[in-house]
Amino acid sequence: MSAFILYGVPGKMTRRLVGVVLGTQGLSVFFGALVARALAAANGADTSNTFLLIGSFLAVLCILDAGMLRRPWGITVGWVLQIATLACALIVPMMLLVGLLFGALWLTVLVQGRKMDEHTSRVDAQWHAETERSATERSAAERSATERSAPERSAPETPTQDG
């Protein structure tokens, strides 16, 4: 895949799409943390609050990373968060499904977002070239119209000396 990136600042559309995925992933991870806490509390384990704390921290990291995608390391942190979301399946087995779903979304938006960014840059370049060509033609037409409408200049008359 040519759009498979691990590090760097993605294009505008890619950032938007990846940000949406990370934001919703953060919400899902937080709800998973609530489930982990409830399951641990129901089993009488002392780790229920720890699960909630770690899950909440992971959820906040997802949401913060959605805003940090303009940094070169933002995509790298996103990959780490994808792995961490999959690791949540060790506590709550259904988080494996959530991790796989968001991993697939992550890959999809990286690939499709890059394609959209490339298409947008091609269309922008084409539009700018058309605009520049149109402006050049317009200014050339205005110059030729000005030259045609300018009055013909005759030789200056020399003053006569009548006296």
N, C-alpha and C positions, 0 to 999 in steps of 0.2 A: 504494500500500500504506500503510495507516495505521500499521503496525507497523515501518515503515522508519525506524530511528533511527541517527543519526550520533554523537550526544553525549548523555550523561546516564547516570544510574544505572538499570539495568533492574530489573525485579521479581525476586523470589527464584527462581522457576522458570526465567526467562530466563537469569539469571546461572549457574545450575547447568548448563543445556544448553550455553550458550556456552562455559563453562569446559571442559566435556568436549570440545567441538569443538577449542578451542585447544590443549588438552593433547595430544590425538591428532595434531593438526596439527604440533605441535612434534616429536613422535616421527618423523612422516613426513618432515619437513624435515631432521631429523638424518640419517636413513637416506639421503635424497637427497644430503646433503653427503658422506656416505661414498662414494656412487656417483660423485659429481663428482670427488672426490679420486682414486679408483681409475682413472677414465677419464683424468684429467690425468696421473697417474703412468704409465699404460700408454702414453700418447703421448709421454712424455718431457718434459712441460711442467714448468716450475718453479713453476707456480701451484697445484700439488696441495694443499699445506698451507694456502694462502690460501683455497681453496674450502672446505676442512674448517673453518677458523677462522670464516669468514663464515657458513657454514651452521649451525655449532654456536651461534654468537651469535644467529642468527635463531630457532633452536629454543628456546634459553633464553628469549628474549623472548616467544615464544608461551606457554611454561609460566608465566613471571612474570606475563604479562598475564591469564592465567586466574585468578590470585589477586588481581589489581588491578581486577576488574570492579565493585567497590563505589565506585570513584572515578569521577567524571563523565567523565574522559578515557579510561577503560578500553575503552569501545566504539570510540572513535576510533582508539586504538592497534590494536585488533583489525582495523579496516578497513585500516589501513596494513600490517598483517601479511598480510592477504589479498592485497594488491597485491604485496608483497614475495615471497610464495610463488609467485604467477604469474610474477614476474620471474625466478625460479629456472629457468624453462623456457629462458632464454637460455643457460644452462650445460648443463643436462640436459633435453633435449626432453620426456622423459616426465613431468617435473615440471609440464608444462602440464595434463596429466590430473589430477594430484594437486591443483594449484591450482584447477582448475575444480570438482573434487569438493568440496573444502573450502569454496570460495566458495558453492556451492549449499547445502551444509550450514549455513553461516553464515547465509545469508538465511533458510533454513527455520526454524532455531531462533530467530532474531529474531522472525519472524512468529508461529510457533506458540507460542513462549514467552510472548509478550505476550498472546496469546489465552488461554493457560492462566492467566496471572496475573490477567487481567480476570475470568475465570470464577471463580477462587478467591476473589477479593475480593467478587464478587456472592454466592457461596454463604456466605462468612463473614458478610457483612452480614445476609443472610437468617437465618442461624443465631442471630446475636446478637439480632436483632429478636424471633425466636421465644422465645429464652431469657428476654429481658426481659419479654415479654408473659406468658409462663408464670409467671415470678416474681411479677409484679404480680397475676395472677389468684390465685396461691397465697396471697400475703399478704392479699388481700382476703377470701378464703375463711377464712383463719385468724382475721382480725379479726371476721368475722360469727359464726364458731363461738364465739369468746371472749365476744362480747356475748350470745349466746343462753345460754351456760352460766353466766354470772355470776348469783349469787343476787340476788333482788329486795331492795332495801334498803327497810326500813320507816322510818317517822319515828322519830327517837331518842326513847326514853322519858325523861320527866323524873323525876328521883328524887323519891320521896315523902318527906315529913318525918314520920316516926313518932318519936315521942319520948317 
